[in-house]
Amino acid sequence: MDISVLLVDDEELVRAGMSAILGNAPGITVAGEASDGCEVVPLVRRLRPDVVVMDVRMPTVDGITATRDLMAAVADPPRVLVITTFERDDYVYEALREGASGFLLKRSRPAEIVQAVRTVATGDSVLFPAAIRSLVQGRQAREPGDALAGAQLTEREAEVLRLMARGMSNAEIAERLFLGVQTVKTHVSGTLAKLGARDRTQAVVLAYESGFVGAG
């Protein structure tokens, strides 16, 4: 299946580089480009991309607002992969909370960029656990969370959530727990439903915010 991508970045050079990398990757097509977050919703409605590669810092409408607007305005929205210069960027954390499926550093190697797009297109997440821990740790004092209270996760679901928070894929979790991949998917789906999380990225953020997974 061909993956269509919308590139959103205010720097033309960055868009050109991303377009060259992704456009030359088998099975990926760059459907369009935008220079600001205000263009995202109209372009997504017209182009229906599978993945939006979104800069988090843009002059008029930033990637956080654009991601929030996209999730609210478009039925069955595309996956959002935010890109940033700095690993410990508060903007990244906010974008993840608003619905982004993961983030990528602009200095990432071409192969990593291609793999990240393919990963989020399949419904998985691209996370850097160490960076998320650092971002959450700086916020816990002023944004205490209790998002997992009352979720009533089973022992297996709790175990799966902890491994998700370490950045493991379904296949890696299956190997670690000696389970089938489909069984892991079932546990992930059950966990998301109980947490009221839209995807595994939001579930991981909730796990750290609530203290279920330690930020230290």
C-alpha positions as CSV (number, residue, x, y, z in Angstrom):
1,M,0.0,0.0,0.0
2,D,1.3,3.4,-1.0
3,I,1.7,5.9,1.9
4,S,0.9,9.5,1.0
5,V,2.5,12.3,3.0
6,L,1.9,16.0,3.6
7,L,5.0,18.0,4.6
8,V,4.4,21.0,6.8
9,D,7.4,23.2,7.7
10,D,8.1,27.0,7.3
11,E,11.6,26.3,6.1
12,E,11.7,25.6,2.4
13,L,15.1,23.9,2.7
14,V,13.7,21.4,5.3
15,R,10.7,20.7,3.1
16,A,12.9,20.2,0.1
17,G,15.1,17.8,2.0
18,M,12.2,15.8,3.4
19,S,10.5,15.7,0.0
20,A,13.7,14.3,-1.6
21,I,14.2,11.7,1.1
22,L,10.5,10.5,1.3
23,G,9.8,10.9,-2.5
24,N,12.6,8.5,-3.3
25,A,11.5,5.9,-0.8
26,P,9.6,2.9,-2.2
27,G,5.9,3.0,-1.4
28,I,5.9,6.6,-0.2
29,T,4.5,9.6,-2.1
30,V,4.7,13.2,-1.1
31,A,1.2,14.4,-1.9
32,G,1.7,18.1,-1.0
33,E,3.6,20.7,1.1
34,A,2.6,23.6,3.3
35,S,4.6,26.4,4.9
36,D,2.4,27.0,7.9
37,G,0.0,25.2,10.2
38,C,-3.0,27.3,9.0
39,E,-2.8,25.4,5.7
40,V,-3.1,21.9,7.2
41,V,-6.8,21.3,7.6
42,P,-7.7,22.5,4.0
43,L,-4.9,20.5,2.5
44,V,-5.7,17.4,4.4
45,R,-9.4,17.6,3.4
46,R,-8.3,17.9,-0.3
47,L,-5.4,15.5,-0.4
48,R,-6.4,12.9,2.3
49,P,-2.7,12.0,3.2
50,D,-2.0,9.1,5.4
51,V,0.7,10.9,7.4
52,V,1.3,14.6,8.1
53,V,5.0,15.4,8.8
54,M,4.6,18.6,10.9
55,D,7.1,21.1,12.2
56,V,6.2,22.1,15.8
57,R,7.5,25.7,15.5
58,M,6.0,27.9,12.8
59,P,5.3,31.6,12.8
60,T,1.6,31.9,12.3
61,V,0.0,28.6,13.4
62,D,2.3,26.3,15.2
63,G,2.3,22.5,15.0
64,I,0.5,22.1,18.3
65,T,-2.5,24.2,17.2
66,A,-2.5,22.6,13.8
67,T,-2.5,19.1,15.3
68,R,-5.4,20.1,17.6
69,D,-7.4,21.6,14.8
70,L,-6.8,18.6,12.6
71,M,-8.0,16.1,15.2
72,A,-11.1,18.2,15.8
73,A,-12.0,19.2,12.3
74,V,-11.3,16.0,10.2
75,A,-13.1,12.7,10.6
76,D,-10.6,9.9,10.6
77,P,-7.6,12.2,10.6
78,P,-4.2,11.2,9.3
79,R,-1.4,10.2,11.6
80,V,0.8,13.2,12.6
81,L,4.6,12.9,13.0
82,V,6.1,16.1,14.4
83,I,9.6,17.1,13.7
84,T,11.8,19.3,15.9
85,T,15.3,20.5,16.2
86,F,15.6,19.8,19.9
87,E,14.9,16.5,21.6
88,R,13.6,18.1,24.8
89,D,11.2,20.5,23.2
90,D,8.0,21.4,25.3
91,Y,6.3,21.9,22.0
92,V,6.8,18.2,21.2
93,Y,5.2,17.2,24.4
94,E,2.1,19.4,23.8
95,A,1.8,18.0,20.2
96,L,1.8,14.4,21.6
97,R,-1.0,15.4,24.0
98,E,-3.0,16.9,21.1
99,G,-2.9,13.7,19.1
100,A,0.5,13.4,17.3
101,S,1.7,9.8,16.9
102,G,5.3,10.5,17.6
103,F,8.2,12.8,16.9
104,L,11.4,12.9,15.0
105,L,14.5,15.0,15.2
106,K,15.4,17.1,12.1
107,R,18.9,15.7,12.3
108,S,17.7,12.1,11.9
109,R,19.2,10.0,9.1
110,P,17.2,9.5,5.9
111,A,16.6,5.9,6.8
112,E,15.2,6.8,10.2
113,I,12.8,9.4,8.6
114,V,11.5,6.9,6.1
115,Q,11.0,4.2,8.8
116,A,9.3,6.7,11.1
117,V,6.7,7.6,8.4
118,R,6.1,3.9,7.7
119,T,5.8,3.2,11.4
120,V,3.1,5.8,12.1
121,A,1.3,4.9,8.9
122,T,0.6,1.4,10.2
123,G,-0.9,2.8,13.5
124,D,2.2,2.4,15.7
125,S,4.1,5.2,17.4
126,V,7.5,6.8,17.2
127,L,8.6,7.7,20.7
128,F,11.8,8.4,22.5
129,P,11.1,7.3,26.1
130,A,14.1,9.1,27.6
131,A,12.9,12.4,26.1
132,I,9.3,11.9,27.2
133,R,10.5,11.1,30.7
134,S,12.5,14.3,30.8
135,L,9.6,16.4,29.5
136,V,7.1,14.9,31.9
137,Q,9.5,15.1,34.9
138,G,9.6,18.9,34.4
139,R,5.9,19.2,34.5
140,Q,4.7,16.8,37.1
141,A,4.9,19.4,39.9
142,R,2.5,21.8,38.2
143,E,0.5,19.3,36.2
144,P,-0.2,16.4,38.6
145,G,-2.0,13.6,36.8
146,D,-4.3,10.8,38.0
147,A,-5.3,9.6,34.5
148,L,-5.1,5.9,35.3
149,A,-7.2,6.0,38.5
150,G,-10.2,3.8,38.0
151,A,-9.0,2.4,34.7
152,Q,-9.0,-1.1,36.3
153,L,-6.3,-2.5,34.0
154,T,-5.6,-6.2,34.2
155,E,-2.2,-7.3,35.3
156,R,-1.3,-8.2,31.7
157,E,-2.6,-4.8,30.4
158,A,-0.5,-3.0,33.0
159,E,2.5,-5.0,31.9
160,V,1.9,-4.2,28.3
161,L,1.5,-0.5,29.1
162,R,4.8,-0.4,30.9
163,L,6.5,-1.9,27.9
164,M,4.8,0.5,25.5
165,A,6.1,3.3,27.7
166,R,9.6,2.0,27.0
167,G,9.0,2.5,23.3
168,M,8.5,-1.2,22.4
169,S,6.5,-2.2,19.4
170,N,3.8,-4.8,19.4
171,A,6.3,-7.4,18.0
172,E,8.9,-6.6,20.6
173,I,6.3,-6.8,23.4
174,A,5.1,-10.1,22.1
175,E,8.7,-11.5,22.1
176,R,9.3,-10.2,25.6
177,L,6.1,-11.7,27.1
178,F,6.1,-14.8,24.9
179,L,2.7,-13.9,23.4
180,G,1.4,-13.7,19.9
181,V,1.4,-10.3,18.2
182,Q,-2.4,-10.5,17.8
183,T,-2.8,-11.2,21.5
184,V,-0.6,-8.1,22.2
185,K,-2.8,-6.0,19.9
186,T,-5.8,-7.2,21.8
187,H,-4.3,-6.1,25.1
188,V,-3.2,-2.7,23.6
189,S,-6.7,-2.1,22.4
190,G,-8.2,-3.0,25.8
191,T,-5.7,-0.7,27.5
192,L,-6.5,2.2,25.2
193,A,-10.3,1.7,25.7
194,K,-10.0,1.7,29.5
195,L,-7.7,4.8,29.5
196,G,-9.9,6.6,27.0
197,A,-6.8,7.2,25.0
198,R,-7.0,7.8,21.2
199,D,-3.8,5.9,20.5
200,R,-0.8,4.3,22.2
201,T,1.1,7.6,22.2
202,Q,-1.5,9.3,24.4
203,A,-1.6,6.2,26.6
204,V,2.1,6.5,27.2
205,V,1.8,10.2,28.0
206,L,-0.9,9.3,30.5
207,A,1.2,6.6,32.0
208,Y,4.0,9.0,32.7
209,E,1.8,11.9,33.8
210,S,-0.1,9.7,36.3
211,G,3.1,8.3,37.8
212,F,2.1,4.8,36.7
213,V,5.5,4.8,35.0
214,G,8.2,6.6,36.8
215,A,9.7,9.7,35.1
216,G,13.0,9.3,37.0
